[in-house]
Amino acid sequence: MKHTISALVRNRPGVLAESSAAFQNNKINITSISCGETENMDVSRMVICAEGSDEDIAKVTGELEDMDFVIKLDDLARKEFVDRELVLIKVEVDKDNMSQIMQIFEVFRADVVGMGQKTITVELSGDQERVEGLIKILHPFGIKSMCRTGMIALKRGDD
């Protein structure tokens, strides 16, 4: 089962390494991890996406909660949060497929951020399903390179 864990942590060296080690020690693969400062420069929000059983994830989140740098930790449920990811994709283009590729970008509301003689670079921000959809559609055209940020997420509502 997929889990999205949001943790407020003290902004200090080693936090990301110690957190990911807890997953490694429990043999849980992290599929995405992102971390950045919050509105308080002393606090960062770490969003970790991982696949594992509820029991395995509960074990590792329990370990994380016991770490001195963790301020607050939530295992988010899909209906309770807003998530976004940023992707940059460089795709091959030629005179025969340029208009088709541009139509795809328009449908996905993706922004062209660079053009070369044989490639076009696009950026897209959205939920993981939208990002995965664009990647899947562009794959047959020839993706030359790609970079993804990993998911960021916040709980919905006033919490």
C-alpha positions as a LaTeX table, in Angstrom:
\begin{tabular}{lrrr}
\hline
Residue & $x$ (\AA) & $y$ (\AA) & $z$ (\AA) \\
\hline
Met1 & 0.00 & 0.00 & 0.00 \\
Lys2 & 1.19 & 3.51 & $-0.81$ \\
His3 & 1.76 & 5.87 & 2.11 \\
Thr4 & 2.53 & 9.58 & 2.17 \\
Ile5 & 4.22 & 10.71 & 5.36 \\
Ser6 & 4.53 & 14.38 & 6.21 \\
Ala7 & 6.94 & 15.32 & 8.97 \\
Leu8 & 7.83 & 18.64 & 10.48 \\
Val9 & 11.47 & 18.39 & 11.51 \\
Arg10 & 14.12 & 20.59 & 13.00 \\
Asn11 & 16.18 & 22.19 & 10.26 \\
Arg12 & 19.63 & 20.74 & 10.97 \\
Pro13 & 22.27 & 18.60 & 9.21 \\
Gly14 & 21.68 & 14.85 & 9.03 \\
Val15 & 17.89 & 14.82 & 9.42 \\
Leu16 & 17.24 & 13.57 & 5.89 \\
Ala17 & 19.90 & 10.85 & 6.17 \\
Glu18 & 18.67 & 9.63 & 9.57 \\
Ser19 & 15.07 & 9.58 & 8.36 \\
Ser20 & 15.82 & 7.62 & 5.21 \\
Ala21 & 17.99 & 5.20 & 7.23 \\
Ala22 & 14.93 & 4.31 & 9.33 \\
Phe23 & 13.16 & 3.20 & 6.15 \\
Gln24 & 16.22 & 1.31 & 4.94 \\
Asn25 & 16.58 & $-0.49$ & 8.28 \\
Asn26 & 12.97 & $-1.66$ & 7.97 \\
Lys27 & 13.48 & $-2.69$ & 4.32 \\
Ile28 & 10.92 & $-0.18$ & 3.06 \\
Asn29 & 11.61 & 1.48 & $-0.28$ \\
Ile30 & 11.14 & 5.25 & $-0.49$ \\
Thr31 & 9.59 & 6.12 & $-3.87$ \\
Ser32 & 9.81 & 9.89 & $-3.40$ \\
Ile33 & 11.29 & 12.21 & $-0.80$ \\
Ser34 & 11.32 & 15.99 & $-0.65$ \\
Cys35 & 12.33 & 18.38 & 2.08 \\
Gly36 & 12.34 & 22.15 & 2.39 \\
Glu37 & 12.05 & 24.99 & 4.86 \\
Thr38 & 8.62 & 26.03 & 6.09 \\
Glu39 & 7.42 & 29.49 & 7.06 \\
Asn40 & 9.74 & 29.05 & 10.07 \\
Met41 & 13.39 & 28.86 & 8.95 \\
Asp42 & 14.20 & 26.55 & 11.89 \\
Val43 & 11.66 & 23.95 & 10.72 \\
Ser44 & 11.52 & 21.92 & 7.50 \\
Arg45 & 8.71 & 19.81 & 6.09 \\
Met46 & 9.75 & 16.42 & 4.80 \\
Val47 & 7.33 & 14.47 & 2.58 \\
Ile48 & 8.19 & 10.81 & 2.15 \\
Cys49 & 6.27 & 8.49 & $-0.19$ \\
Ala50 & 6.80 & 4.80 & 0.44 \\
Glu51 & 5.16 & 1.49 & $-0.29$ \\
Gly52 & 4.69 & $-1.02$ & 2.48 \\
Ser53 & 2.17 & $-2.74$ & 4.69 \\
Asp54 & 0.30 & $-0.68$ & 7.25 \\
Glu55 & 2.19 & $-2.54$ & 9.99 \\
Asp56 & 5.63 & $-1.87$ & 8.47 \\
Ile57 & 4.85 & 1.82 & 7.92 \\
Ala58 & 3.48 & 2.12 & 11.48 \\
Lys59 & 6.73 & 0.64 & 12.78 \\
Val60 & 8.96 & 3.06 & 10.87 \\
Thr61 & 6.78 & 6.10 & 11.68 \\
Gly62 & 6.93 & 5.10 & 15.35 \\
Glu63 & 10.72 & 5.08 & 15.11 \\
Leu64 & 10.69 & 8.48 & 13.41 \\
Glu65 & 8.43 & 9.96 & 16.08 \\
Asp66 & 10.98 & 8.91 & 18.71 \\
Met67 & 13.78 & 10.83 & 16.97 \\
Asp68 & 14.67 & 14.09 & 18.68 \\
Phe69 & 14.45 & 16.17 & 15.50 \\
Val70 & 10.83 & 15.21 & 14.65 \\
Ile71 & 8.32 & 17.83 & 15.75 \\
Lys72 & 5.16 & 16.36 & 14.21 \\
Leu73 & 4.48 & 13.42 & 11.92 \\
Asp74 & 1.37 & 12.46 & 9.91 \\
Asp75 & 0.69 & 9.45 & 7.68 \\
Leu76 & $-1.71$ & 11.17 & 5.28 \\
Ala77 & $-4.76$ & 9.49 & 3.80 \\
Arg78 & $-5.47$ & 10.21 & 0.10 \\
Lys79 & $-8.65$ & 12.20 & 0.78 \\
Glu80 & $-7.05$ & 14.36 & 3.43 \\
Phe81 & $-4.28$ & 16.14 & 1.52 \\
Val82 & $-3.29$ & 18.17 & $-1.50$ \\
Asp83 & $-0.21$ & 16.98 & $-3.36$ \\
Arg84 & 1.89 & 18.41 & $-6.16$ \\
Glu85 & 4.99 & 17.44 & $-8.08$ \\
Leu86 & 7.09 & 19.36 & $-10.59$ \\
Val87 & 8.59 & 17.65 & $-13.63$ \\
Leu88 & 10.87 & 18.94 & $-16.38$ \\
Ile89 & 10.86 & 16.85 & $-19.56$ \\
Lys90 & 13.05 & 17.21 & $-22.63$ \\
Val91 & 11.39 & 15.46 & $-25.57$ \\
Glu92 & 12.52 & 14.92 & $-29.16$ \\
Val93 & 10.67 & 16.94 & $-31.80$ \\
Asp94 & 10.70 & 17.24 & $-35.55$ \\
Lys95 & 8.56 & 19.06 & $-38.11$ \\
Asp96 & 6.21 & 16.08 & $-38.32$ \\
Asn97 & 5.35 & 15.78 & $-34.62$ \\
Met98 & 5.78 & 19.37 & $-33.35$ \\
Ser99 & 2.09 & 20.34 & $-33.61$ \\
Gln100 & 0.97 & 17.07 & $-31.97$ \\
Ile101 & 3.40 & 17.55 & $-29.09$ \\
Met102 & 2.30 & 21.17 & $-28.64$ \\
Gln103 & $-1.34$ & 20.02 & $-28.49$ \\
Ile104 & $-0.40$ & 17.54 & $-25.76$ \\
Phe105 & 1.28 & 20.34 & $-23.79$ \\
Glu106 & $-1.86$ & 22.46 & $-24.19$ \\
Val107 & $-4.15$ & 19.67 & $-22.95$ \\
Phe108 & $-1.97$ & 19.13 & $-19.87$ \\
Arg109 & $-1.45$ & 22.90 & $-19.39$ \\
Ala110 & 2.31 & 22.32 & $-19.46$ \\
Asp111 & 4.66 & 25.25 & $-20.10$ \\
Val112 & 7.43 & 25.23 & $-22.68$ \\
Val113 & 10.60 & 26.43 & $-20.94$ \\
Gly114 & 13.25 & 25.71 & $-23.57$ \\
Met115 & 13.70 & 24.83 & $-27.23$ \\
Gly116 & 16.59 & 23.39 & $-29.18$ \\
Gln117 & 17.01 & 22.26 & $-32.78$ \\
Lys118 & 15.78 & 18.73 & $-32.01$ \\
Thr119 & 14.24 & 18.97 & $-28.55$ \\
Ile120 & 11.70 & 20.92 & $-26.55$ \\
Thr121 & 11.70 & 21.20 & $-22.74$ \\
Val122 & 8.46 & 21.47 & $-20.84$ \\
Glu123 & 7.52 & 21.90 & $-17.19$ \\
Leu124 & 4.40 & 20.61 & $-15.50$ \\
Ser125 & 3.17 & 20.94 & $-11.96$ \\
Gly126 & 0.34 & 18.76 & $-10.75$ \\
Asp127 & $-0.67$ & 15.71 & $-8.80$ \\
Gln128 & 1.21 & 12.49 & $-9.47$ \\
Glu129 & $-1.49$ & 11.12 & $-11.77$ \\
Arg130 & $-1.23$ & 14.17 & $-14.03$ \\
Val131 & 2.58 & 14.00 & $-14.10$ \\
Glu132 & 2.51 & 10.26 & $-14.84$ \\
Gly133 & $-0.07$ & 10.85 & $-17.59$ \\
Leu134 & 2.12 & 13.38 & $-19.40$ \\
Ile135 & 5.17 & 11.13 & $-19.14$ \\
Lys136 & 3.21 & 8.17 & $-20.53$ \\
Ile137 & 1.91 & 10.17 & $-23.50$ \\
Leu138 & 5.32 & 11.69 & $-24.32$ \\
His139 & 7.25 & 8.43 & $-24.02$ \\
Pro140 & 6.60 & 7.27 & $-27.64$ \\
Phe141 & 8.00 & 10.58 & $-28.97$ \\
Gly142 & 11.33 & 9.97 & $-27.23$ \\
Ile143 & 12.04 & 11.50 & $-23.83$ \\
Lys144 & 15.69 & 12.59 & $-23.90$ \\
Ser145 & 15.89 & 13.53 & $-20.21$ \\
Met146 & 13.62 & 14.16 & $-17.28$ \\
Cys147 & 13.84 & 15.45 & $-13.72$ \\
Arg148 & 11.13 & 15.17 & $-11.05$ \\
Thr149 & 11.01 & 16.95 & $-7.71$ \\
Gly150 & 9.16 & 14.27 & $-5.78$ \\
Met151 & 5.81 & 14.88 & $-4.17$ \\
Ile152 & 5.09 & 17.69 & $-1.75$ \\
Ala153 & 1.88 & 17.58 & 0.28 \\
Leu154 & $-0.17$ & 19.41 & 2.91 \\
Lys155 & $-3.20$ & 18.26 & 4.86 \\
Arg156 & $-6.48$ & 19.80 & 3.77 \\
Gly157 & $-8.49$ & 21.89 & 6.17 \\
Asp158 & $-7.49$ & 23.96 & 9.16 \\
Asp159 & $-5.02$ & 21.52 & 10.76 \\
\hline
\end{tabular}
